[in-house]
Amino acid sequence: MPNNKYSAGIIVLLVGVVILLGKLGVFSFLGAIFWPLLVLIPGILLHVFYFGRLLPAAVLVPGGILTVSALLFMVCNIFGWDALKYLWPLFLLGAAVGFYEYYLFGTSRPRVALTASIALAIASAVFLLLVLLWSWGIYIVALVLMVAGGWMVITNRSRRW
């Protein structure tokens, strides 16, 4: 009987600690920070199941998409969700990574997967470049003008006004 009382006391103590931590907001804080793990873990598990010879190579496509998306969500959790307005083309890169893994590790090496991977990677790079130019374009124009003006001054030293 004393052993049973000891176990019940430990359980009651742990329940009290969990309730206290919940009321203090510890679990909501951890959930807000680590929720991308709910996307990352299935992506990694799909890779593990493929390399463990449990699933076919086709699971690498969603595995790559989930993994890259989860990493992007982690970056947005750390640096703020405003970064997503610049980084959204990386979702296309996730699909490109998945198709490339399927092409690279698949037994039949489907040419369509390689073509889709290259097309999505190029589209992702172009959209990322356009987004950065749209938001940082005036700074790039100013930098190009400063470099061009400096080059013109340096190369034409003999002729002064």
N, C-alpha and C positions, 0 to 999 in steps of 0.2 A: 503494500500500500504506500509506503513512503516514496518508492521509486516512481509510482504513478503520479503522486503529488508534485514531485520534482519536475517531471516532464510537462505537466499541466502548467506549472509556474513559468517554465521557459517559454511555452507557447503563448501564454497571456502576456508576458513581458515583450516578446517579439511583436505581437499584435499591437500592443501599446506604442512601441517604437515606430512601427509602420504608420499607424494613425497619426502620430505626432509629426513624422516627416511629411506625410501627405498634407496636413494642415499648414505646415511651414512652407509648402510650395516646392519642396525638393523634387518630387516626381514630375510636376508640371515643367520645372526648369530642365530636368534631364530629358523629358519628352520633347521639349521645344528644341533642344540642342541636338539630340541624337536620333531624331526621327528618320533622317536619310539612311540610317542603317537598315531600316525596314525595306528599303529599295536596294541597297548595296548587297545585303546578305543573299537574297534570291539570285542576283546576278552572279555573285561569286559561286553560289551553290550550283548553278547551271554549268559553270566552267568546271567545277570539281566533278560533277556527275559525268560530263563528257570525257574528261581526262581519266576518270576512273572506269571508263568503258561501260557506263550504265545507260547513257542516252546517246542518240545520234548527233552528228555534227550540226544539224539544223538548230539545235538549242543554243549555239554560240551567237546567233543573231540577236535573240532577245537578251541573252546574257551580256553581250557587249553594250546594247542599248541601256539596260538597267544599270550596269556598272558606271558608264560614263554619265548618265543622268544623275545617279546618286552622288558622284564626285562633284558635279555641277551644283547640286543642291547643298552639299557641304560647303562649297565655296561661298554660295549665297547666304548660308547661315552665318558664316564667319564675317564676311565683308558687307552684308546687307543685301536685301532683295532688290535694291535699285541697280545692282550690277547685272541683273538678268536682262535689263533692256539693252545691254551691250553684248552679253554672252549667249543669247538665245540661239545663235547659229550652231553652237556646240551640241545641241540636240541632234542636228543632222550629222554631226561628226560621230555621235554615238551609234547611229545606224550604219555609218560607213565602217566603223570599227567592227561592228557585229558581222557585216557582210564580208569584210576582209578576213576575219577569223574563220568564217565558214569556208571561204575560198582556200585559205592557208592550211587548215587542219582537216578539211573534208576529204574523204577518200576519192571522190570523183572530180574534184577541183573544177567546179562549174564556172565557166567563163563569164556567165551572166552575173555571178556574185562579185567577181573582180570588177567588171564594168560598173555595176551599181555602186560598189565601194568607192571607186575613183570618182564617179560622177557626184556622189554625195559629199565626198571630201572636198572636191573643187567648189561645189555649191556652198558648202559651209565656209570655206576660206573666202570666197567672193562676198558672201553676205556679211561675214565678220569684218572684212575690209571696208565694205560700204557703210556698215554701222559705225565703225571707228572714224571713217572719213566724214560722215554726216555729223558726228558729235565733236570730233577733234579737227575737222577740216580747216577751219580758219587758222588754227595754230600751225598746221602743216603748210598752208599757203604763206603765212608770215615767215616761217622758217625757210622755205624755198626762196622767197624774195630776199631775205637777209643773206643767204648763202650766195645767191646770184649777184647781189649788189657787192658783197665782199669780194667775190671773184673778179667782178668788173673793175673794182678799185685796185686790186693787187696786180692784175695783168696790164693795166694801163697806167703805170706809175710815171712813165716818161711824159705823158701829156697831162698837164694840169689845166684847170679852167683858165 
